[in-house]
Amino acid sequence: MEDLTPEKIKALTMLSAGYTLQQTADKTGVTIKTISRWKLDPEFQKLLKEASMRMFDSAISELCLGSIEAAKQLRGIINDEDVPARVKISAIQCLLGTASRVRDWHNEERLERLEAAIDANNNI
């Protein structure tokens, strides 16, 4: 986009982060009507989609980092001699439940890939 002004860049960043049109207008110093007009531009739409995907990827990365820390904390609770048994049982249930859901998700993905390969083979 040739005319990517600082206001448009800020609008792209804010909109991709989930800010409302009003909040974006207030922070960029342009009107909601202007931002709405920008959103109709195919190039702006493309940039907004790309920015949103980058924002989403960053959020997922943060969640993954947090989940590693959470698992470490749960393991610490399980191994701590001073923690009551009922708390340890809750930590174990949480850890095993999450591990089970991850395994199920992984197996579903593998199954989908196998089904796609079979379908591709049958279409040859």
Secondary structure, 3 states (H helix, E strand, C coil): CCCCCHHHHHHHHHHHCCCCHHHHHHHHCCCHHHHHHHHHCHHHHHHHHHHHHHHHHHHHHHHHHHHHHHHHHHHHHHHCCCCCHHHHHHHHHHHHHHHHHHHHHHHHHHHHHHHHHHHHHHCC
